[in-house]
Amino acid sequence: MTYRDTLNCMPDLISVRLDTTTRRALIKLQQMGLSQSDAIRMAIQDAASALREPKKLAAEMAALEANPTDRAEMLLIAKFMEDLSE
């Protein structure tokens, strides 16, 4: 006699806190027809793909560091994270 069992695997669930800029970007993607899940999956996959292309990633990082607004936000986040660890 054979015993069988069906395993129903649920996809991994995560929660994310969105800042205003990210929320606006997500809304734009949804307006283009993507669901929240599809947009987030696409962003994660794009980020992972970028990691496999170090020159492209280095160029994006250089552009971010050259942008005074982005640079100020990076420093603010770094300070916030440092304060959390104290």
N, C-alpha and C positions, 0 to 999 in steps of 0.2 A: 504494500500500500504506500502511496506517495502522499506526503503532506505538503500542501502549498500554502503560501501566505503572500498577500499583496502588501507591499510597502508603499504608502502614499507619502512621498517626500514633498514637503512644503519648500518653496523657494526661500532663500535667506531673506529675512526682513531686517531693515536697518531704519534708524531714524536720523534725521539730519536737521540741524539748525541752519536756516538760510539767512544771510544778511540781505539787506535791501537790494544790492546790485545783483546778487545771485537769484533772488526771488523774481526780479524783473526779467532776467535772462530766461528763467524757467517759464514765465508767463509768455514770453515771445515764442519760445519753442512750442508751447502748447497751442498758441494761436496758429502755428504752422501745421498743426495736426498731430503732434507727438503727445503721448500721454506723459504724465510725470515720471512714471517708471521707465518708459522708453528714453526720455530725455536724460535721466540720471544714468541709466545703463550706457547710453551713447557717450556721455561725458567720461565715465570711468574707463570705458574701452579706449577712447581717444587719448586719455592720459596715459594709460598703459602702453599704447602704441608709441606715444611720444618718448617714453622712457627707452624704447628700443632704438630710437633715432637720436643719439646724444648730440649731434650737431644742431639739429632742429630745436631740441630742448635748450641747448646753450644759447641759441639765438633768441628764443622766447624769454629766457631768464634775463639776458642782457637788455632786451627791450623793456621788460618790467622794471629793472633796476634803473634804467635811464629815464623812466617816467616819474616825475616828482610826486605825483598823486599816489601812484602805486608804491613808490618807495616809502612815503610817509605812512601808508597803511601797513606795509610790512613791518616797519619799526614799531608802530602802535600795537600790532598783534604780538610781536616778539616781547614787548614790555608787558603786555597783558599776561602772556603765558609765563613769563618770569615771575610776575607778581603772584600768580596762582600757585607756583611751586614753593613759595615761601611759607 
